[in-house]
Amino acid sequence: MAKCIGSVNKWTPKCTVLKNPDFLVADVRQGDSLLKKRVESSEPLILDIANDYFRIKQSALADEDRYKLDCSQTRDSLTSKLEQLLEETTSVVSCISSSSSLIASTKHRYFIQYTYGVIEKLEQLMQIVGRLSEIDQTLFLEEQRQLLISDHSITLHSMVSIWTAAIEILKFFCRLAPQVFNSNPEEPDEYDFLDQLEFSSARVRFARALLMDFTITSWIKFNHLVKYEDLIKGLPFLCQCQMKTFFNTLLLATNAKADETPEDKLETFMYDTYHSILDHQCRPSMMTMSARRFGIIPLEPCHAKANQSDLAYFLIWHIYSVSRYAKEDTMKHLIEPAHKILYKSFSIVRGSFIPSSSQVQRLSPHQEERFKLLFYMLSHWIEKFRKDAKLLCQILEFAKSVDGTVKEANYMDNKDFTINGLTLFHLFTKLFNDTIPDYGSTTNGDNEKQAYGENELKLIQIWNGILDEHLRKQGEASSAKPPAK
């Protein structure tokens, strides 16, 4: 992978005090007109940003040196213009929100009109620049082959910078809105519908689109990691800085209402986003809008013709890979709601490993490697995130069904088929003891039904069956040995 140049993804808007702003007038018609002119005056800057990006992109894709340019210098110019756009927009809304010369209704009107106009310009910018997931895959592939900073890397990072700058502007609008609208200390929640206004919904829409694009580009990465070791260690995105961007954006992707918890909203978002990878053709709504609009996925994403089992396997890898970088509790909290799509993906993947004929003697080397990786990833999830009896039940049933169908492999006790030095039986023993640590010590017989839930009781039943089978095989192996002389 090319040396990471780093996207500018942590923007700090520089608000300047506007001297004698002409739009702060009591006459709303005059004020509306002047604010509209301010919004329109940003058009050349928007087009300059888009033009800088396309110059970088064309240079990266060009084969001949005469079409090449200094992409680092152009990227610096693009970054400077994005900072200028942030300064302009945030300074105007700060000026409106802090004005003492306007009555509340006029201030509300100006705030809504200006932010709505800026959002239209940001949408225009995104429609010109496009989505990360629709970029020519050549850029991703060539970036992977480069050892030093490359034009391909600069292109990809520049697009991410544009998206994060737009999201930062919308985030700033949302931060100022409560003090503009809920200015009456006696009624602090007078305007409880702010999350439904355009600046709030646009922030969520932009954030979700960027997260979906990261997931789709992770699919591109996944398909170029072949070896077991590479898949275990593989970074799901382009680089470490994009990991940070992913987590920062994920914080903005939910917008819980009063009757919802952030956890519920996040869980729904994670499921909808990842499920649209599995089955995007069956979601004929915002999910399938064109890349030139703000549906959550492009009309024809690069994974559109992939087998659903392969996509499910990818999602397990993607969630596992992202979870490896969720080192802080806040990050773990953001990733944990993906468990529902993990269950669904695993239920789809299982079928590709269970032979339709009982005559199969062994899995192919490729299947064996993916079979092993599957247990590695799922055991990592249980150990790091959830002592999950439901998922462990599925894992144990899956291992039993494969072991019972593939006659000669005996994966459960095969000492040549180990994960971190453990056979599957020893790995499952560890996972079972971690999930139900007090089993056998505090309960027995009828008391189990009171001590454990439905999933735990099912897990105990499955595990006892595996344990009995393991002891039976050990007894048969011992009796088959010739007596010692």
C-alpha positions in Angstrom: 0.0 0.0 0.0 1.1 3.5 -0.8 2.4 5.6 2.1 -0.6 7.3 3.6 -0.7 11.1 3.0 -3.7 11.5 5.3 -7.1 12.9 4.4 -7.9 16.2 6.0 -10.8 14.8 8.1 -10.6 16.8 11.3 -11.8 20.3 10.3 -11.9 23.2 12.7 -14.1 25.9 11.3 -12.5 29.3 11.7 -15.3 31.8 12.4 -14.5 35.4 11.7 -16.5 38.4 12.9 -18.2 39.9 9.9 -18.0 43.7 10.0 -21.3 45.5 9.3 -23.0 42.5 7.7 -25.6 43.9 5.3 -28.1 41.0 5.7 -28.9 41.7 9.4 -31.9 43.9 8.6 -35.4 43.9 10.0 -36.9 44.0 6.5 -37.0 40.3 5.8 -37.5 40.7 2.0 -34.3 42.7 1.9 -32.5 40.3 4.2 -33.6 37.2 2.2 -32.4 38.8 -1.0 -29.0 39.6 0.5 -28.5 36.2 2.0 -29.5 34.6 -1.3 -26.7 36.6 -3.0 -24.2 35.5 -0.4 -25.1 31.8 -1.1 -24.9 32.4 -4.9 -21.5 34.1 -4.5 -20.1 30.7 -3.3 -20.8 29.1 -6.7 -17.3 29.9 -8.1 -15.6 28.5 -5.0 -17.7 25.3 -5.3 -16.7 24.9 -8.9 -13.1 25.6 -8.2 -13.1 22.8 -5.5 -14.7 20.4 -8.0 -12.2 21.4 -10.7 -9.2 20.9 -8.4 -10.4 17.4 -7.6 -11.0 16.5 -11.3 -7.5 17.7 -12.2 -6.0 15.4 -9.5 -8.1 12.5 -10.7 -7.3 12.9 -14.3 -3.6 13.2 -13.6 -3.7 10.0 -11.6 -5.5 8.1 -14.4 -3.3 9.6 -17.2 -0.7 7.3 -18.8 1.4 10.0 -20.5 3.6 12.4 -18.5 2.5 15.4 -20.4 -1.0 15.1 -18.8 0.5 14.8 -15.3 0.6 17.6 -12.8 1.8 18.2 -9.2 -1.1 16.5 -7.4 0.3 17.4 -3.9 0.2 21.1 -4.8 -3.3 20.9 -6.3 -4.4 19.0 -3.2 -3.1 21.8 -1.0 -5.0 24.3 -3.1 -8.2 22.2 -2.8 -7.8 22.0 1.0 -7.3 25.7 1.2 -10.5 26.3 -0.7 -12.4 23.9 1.5 -11.2 25.8 4.5 -12.4 29.0 2.9 -15.8 27.5 2.3 -16.0 26.4 5.9 -15.0 29.8 7.1 -17.5 31.6 5.0 -20.5 29.5 5.9 -19.8 29.2 9.6 -19.1 32.9 9.9 -22.4 33.8 8.4 -24.5 31.4 10.5 -22.6 32.5 13.7 -23.3 36.1 12.8 -27.1 35.3 12.4 -27.2 33.3 15.7 -25.4 35.9 17.8 -27.3 38.9 16.4 -29.1 41.0 19.1 -30.7 43.3 16.6 -33.1 40.8 15.1 -36.3 39.5 16.6 -36.5 35.7 17.1 -38.8 34.9 14.1 -36.5 36.9 11.7 -33.4 35.2 13.1 -35.1 31.8 12.6 -36.0 32.7 9.0 -32.5 33.8 8.1 -30.9 30.8 9.7 -33.2 28.4 7.8 -32.9 30.2 4.5 -29.1 30.5 4.6 -28.5 26.9 5.7 -30.9 25.5 3.1 -29.1 27.5 0.4 -25.7 26.2 1.5 -27.0 22.6 1.5 -28.2 23.0 -2.1 -24.6 24.1 -3.0 -23.1 21.2 -1.1 -25.4 18.8 -2.9 -24.4 20.4 -6.2 -20.7 19.9 -5.3 -21.3 16.2 -4.4 -23.3 15.6 -7.6 -20.3 17.0 -9.6 -17.6 15.2 -7.6 -19.5 11.9 -7.2 -19.3 9.1 -4.7 -16.2 7.2 -3.4 -17.9 4.0 -4.3 -18.2 4.9 -8.0 -14.5 5.9 -8.5 -12.7 3.9 -11.2 -11.3 0.8 -9.4 -8.0 1.3 -11.2 -7.3 4.0 -8.6 -7.7 1.6 -5.7 -5.7 -1.2 -7.4 -2.8 1.1 -8.5 -2.7 2.7 -5.0 -2.2 -0.8 -3.5 0.9 -1.3 -5.7 2.6 1.9 -4.8 5.2 2.0 -2.0 5.4 5.8 -1.8 3.0 8.6 -1.9 1.1 8.3 -5.2 -1.3 10.4 -7.3 -3.9 7.6 -6.8 -3.7 7.9 -3.0 -4.0 11.7 -3.2 -7.1 11.3 -5.4 -8.9 9.0 -3.0 -7.9 11.1 0.1 -9.0 14.3 -1.7 -12.5 13.0 -2.3 -12.8 11.9 1.4 -11.7 15.4 2.4 -14.4 17.0 0.3 -17.1 14.8 1.9 -15.8 15.3 5.5 -15.7 19.1 5.0 -19.3 19.1 3.8 -20.3 17.0 6.8 -18.4 19.3 9.1 -20.4 22.3 7.8 -23.7 20.5 8.4 -22.5 19.5 11.8 -21.7 23.1 12.7 -25.3 24.1 11.6 -26.7 21.4 13.9 -24.5 22.6 16.8 -25.8 26.2 16.5 -29.4 25.5 15.8 -30.5 24.9 19.5 -29.2 28.2 20.7 -30.9 30.0 17.7 -34.3 28.3 18.1 -34.5 27.4 21.8 -33.4 30.8 23.1 -36.2 31.0 25.7 -34.7 29.8 29.0 -38.2 29.1 30.3 -38.9 26.7 27.4 -35.6 25.1 26.6 -37.2 22.6 24.2 -39.6 25.0 22.5 -38.5 23.8 19.1 -38.3 20.0 19.5 -38.5 19.4 15.7 -34.9 20.5 14.9 -33.8 17.0 13.9 -36.4 17.1 11.1 -35.1 20.3 9.5 -33.0 20.2 6.4 -29.6 20.9 8.0 -30.1 18.0 10.4 -31.4 15.4 7.9 -28.8 16.4 5.4 -26.0 15.8 7.9 -27.3 12.2 8.5 -27.8 11.7 4.8 -24.2 12.7 3.9 -22.7 10.7 6.8 -24.6 7.5 5.8 -23.6 7.9 2.1 -19.9 8.2 3.1 -20.2 5.2 5.4 -21.8 3.1 2.7 -19.0 4.1 0.3 -16.4 3.0 2.8 -18.1 -0.3 3.1 -18.2 -0.8 -0.7 -14.6 0.1 -1.1 -13.8 -2.4 1.7 -15.3 -5.0 -0.7 -12.8 -4.0 -3.3 -10.0 -4.4 -0.7 -11.4 -7.8 0.4 -11.3 -9.2 -3.1 -7.6 -8.6 -3.4 -6.6 -10.2 -0.1 -6.0 -13.9 -0.9 -3.9 -15.5 1.9 -5.3 -16.5 5.3 -2.7 -14.4 7.1 -3.5 -11.3 4.9 -7.2 -11.6 5.6 -6.6 -11.9 9.4 -4.4 -8.8 9.4 -6.1 -6.9 6.6 -7.1 -3.3 7.0 -10.7 -2.9 5.8 -10.2 0.6 4.3 -7.5 2.3 2.4 -5.4 3.3 5.5 -5.5 4.1 9.2 -6.7 7.7 8.7 -9.8 6.3 7.0 -10.4 4.1 10.0 -10.6 7.3 12.1 -12.9 8.9 9.6 -15.2 5.9 9.6 -15.6 6.0 13.4 -16.0 9.8 13.5 -18.7 9.6 10.7 -20.4 6.7 12.4 -21.0 9.0 15.4 -23.0 11.4 13.2 -24.9 8.7 11.2 -27.7 8.3 13.8 -30.1 11.0 14.8 -32.2 9.5 17.7 -35.5 11.1 18.4 -37.0 11.5 21.9 -38.7 8.1 21.9 -35.7 6.3 20.7 -32.4 5.4 22.3 -29.1 6.1 20.3 -28.5 2.3 20.6 -31.8 1.4 18.9 -31.2 3.9 16.1 -27.6 2.8 15.6 -28.6 -0.9 15.5 -31.3 -0.1 12.8 -28.8 1.9 10.8 -26.1 -0.8 10.9 -28.6 -3.4 9.9 -30.1 -1.4 7.0 -26.7 -0.3 5.7 -25.1 -3.8 5.7 -28.3 -5.5 4.6 -28.4 -3.3 1.5 -25.0 -4.9 0.6 -26.5 -8.3 0.8 -29.8 -7.6 -1.1 -29.7 -4.2 -2.6 -32.0 -5.2 -5.6 -34.8 -6.0 -3.3 -35.0 -2.6 -1.6 -36.7 -0.3 -4.3 -36.6 2.9 -2.4 -33.9 5.4 -1.4 -31.6 2.4 -1.3 -31.4 2.1 -5.1 -31.2 5.7 -6.2 -28.4 6.8 -8.6 -24.9 7.7 -7.3 -25.7 11.2 -8.6 -28.4 11.5 -5.9 -28.2 10.8 -2.2 -29.5 7.3 -1.9 -27.5 5.2 0.4 -26.0 3.1 -2.4 -25.3 3.7 -6.1 -27.7 2.3 -8.7 -25.1 -0.3 -9.9 -22.4 -0.7 -7.2 -19.4 -2.8 -8.0 -20.7 -5.7 -5.9 -24.1 -5.9 -7.8 -23.4 -9.1 -9.6 -21.6 -10.9 -6.7 -22.9 -14.1 -5.2 -24.9 -13.5 -2.0 -22.8 -16.1 -0.1 -19.6 -14.2 -1.1 -21.2 -10.9 0.0 -22.2 -12.5 3.4 -18.7 -13.8 3.9 -17.3 -10.4 3.1 -19.6 -8.7 5.6 -18.4 -11.1 8.4 -14.8 -10.2 7.4 -15.6 -6.5 7.2 -17.3 -6.4 10.6 -14.4 -8.4 12.1 -11.8 -6.2 10.5 -13.4 -3.0 11.7 -13.8 -4.4 15.2 -10.1 -5.0 15.4 -9.6 -1.3 15.4 -12.3 -0.6 17.9 -10.0 -0.3 20.8 -11.8 2.3 22.9 -15.1 1.7 24.6 -16.8 4.3 22.6 -15.7 2.6 19.3 -16.8 -0.8 20.6 -20.2 0.7 21.4 -20.5 1.8 17.8 -19.6 -1.6 16.3 -21.5 -3.9 18.7 -24.9 -3.2 17.1 -23.7 -5.0 13.9 -24.4 -8.4 15.6 -27.8 -8.8 13.9 -26.3 -8.6 10.4 -23.5 -10.9 11.6 -26.1 -13.6 12.5 -27.8 -13.2 9.1 -24.5 -13.3 7.2 -23.4 -16.4 9.0 -26.7 -18.1 8.3 -26.1 -17.5 4.6 -22.5 -18.5 4.6 -23.1 -21.8 6.3 -24.8 -23.3 3.3 -21.7 -22.9 1.1 -19.6 -25.2 3.3 -22.1 -28.0 3.9 -21.9 -30.4 0.9 -25.1 -31.5 -0.8 -23.8 -35.1 -1.0 -22.6 -37.2 1.9 -19.9 -38.7 -0.4 -17.7 -35.7 -0.1 -14.4 -36.7 1.6 -12.8 -33.3 2.1 -13.3 -29.6 1.5 -11.1 -28.0 -1.2 -8.0 -26.2 0.1 -9.7 -22.9 -0.6 -12.8 -23.9 1.3 -10.7 -25.2 4.2 -8.9 -21.9 4.4 -12.2 -19.9 4.4 -13.7 -22.4 6.9 -10.8 -21.8 9.2 -11.0 -18.0 8.8 -14.7 -18.1 9.6 -14.1 -19.7 13.0 -11.2 -17.3 13.7 -13.3 -14.2 12.9 -16.4 -15.3 14.8 -14.5 -16.4 17.9 -12.7 -13.0 17.9 -16.2 -11.3 17.9 -17.4 -13.4 20.9 -14.2 -12.9 22.9 -14.1 -9.1 22.2 -17.7 -8.0 22.1 -20.3 -10.4 23.2 -20.3 -13.6 25.3 -23.0 -14.5 22.8 -24.8 -17.8 23.5 -27.0 -17.5 20.4 -24.1 -17.0 18.0 -22.1 -19.8 19.6 -25.0 -22.2 19.2 -25.0 -21.5 15.5 -21.2 -22.0 15.3 -21.3 -25.3 17.1 -24.2 -26.6 15.0 -22.4 -25.5 11.9 -19.1 -27.3 12.9 -21.1 -30.5 13.8 -22.9 -30.5 10.5 -19.7 -30.1 8.4 -17.8 -32.6 10.5 -20.6 -35.1 10.1 -20.9 -34.6 6.3 -17.2 -34.3 5.3 -16.2 -37.8 6.3 -12.5 -38.0 6.5 -11.5 -34.5 7.7 -12.6 -34.7 11.4 -12.1 -30.9 11.7 -13.2 -30.9 15.4 -10.1 -32.8 16.6 -7.7 -32.4 13.7 -4.4 -31.2 15.1 -3.4 -29.9 11.7 -6.4 -27.6 11.6 -5.8 -25.2 14.5 -6.7 -21.6 15.3 -4.1 -19.9 17.5 -2.7 -23.3 18.3 -6.1 -24.7 19.4 -8.1 -27.5 17.7 -11.7 -26.6 17.1 -12.8 -28.7 20.1 -10.4 -26.8 22.4 -11.4 -23.5 20.9 -15.1 -24.3 21.5 -14.3 -25.4 25.1 -12.7 -22.0 25.7 -15.6 -20.1 24.1 -18.2 -22.2 26.0 -16.5 -21.6 29.4 -16.2 -17.9 28.6 -19.8 -17.6 27.7 -21.2 -19.6 30.6 -18.4 -19.4 33.2 -20.4 -20.7 36.1 -21.8 -23.8 34.4 -21.5 -26.9 36.6 -20.5 -25.0 39.7 -23.7 -23.3 41.0 -26.5 -25.1 39.3 -27.7 -28.6 38.5 -30.7 -30.4 37.2 -34.0 -28.5 37.3 -32.3 -25.3 38.6 -30.7 -24.7 35.2 -34.0 -23.6 33.7 -34.2 -20.9 36.3 -30.5 -19.9 36.1 -30.2 -19.6 32.3 -32.0 -18.1 29.4 -33.3 -19.9 26.4 -30.1 -19.4 24.3 -27.9 -20.6 27.2 -29.9 -23.7 27.8 -29.7 -24.5 24.1 -26.0 -23.9 24.1 -25.6 -26.3 27.1 -27.5 -29.0 25.3 -25.5 -28.7 22.1 -22.2 -28.6 24.0 -23.0 -31.7 26.0 -23.7 -33.5 22.8 -20.3 -32.4 21.4 -18.6 -33.4 24.6 -20.2 -36.9 24.6 -19.2 -37.4 21.0 -15.6 -36.3 21.7 -15.3 -38.7 24.7 -16.8 -41.5 22.6 -14.2 -40.9 19.8 -11.4 -40.9 22.4 -12.6 -44.2 23.9 -12.7 -45.8 20.4 -9.2 -44.5 19.6 -7.9 -46.0 22.9 -9.6 -49.4 22.4 -8.2 -49.5 18.8 -4.6 -49.2 20.0 -2.7 -52.5 20.3 -2.0 -53.6 23.9 1.4 -52.6 25.2 3.9 -55.4 25.4 
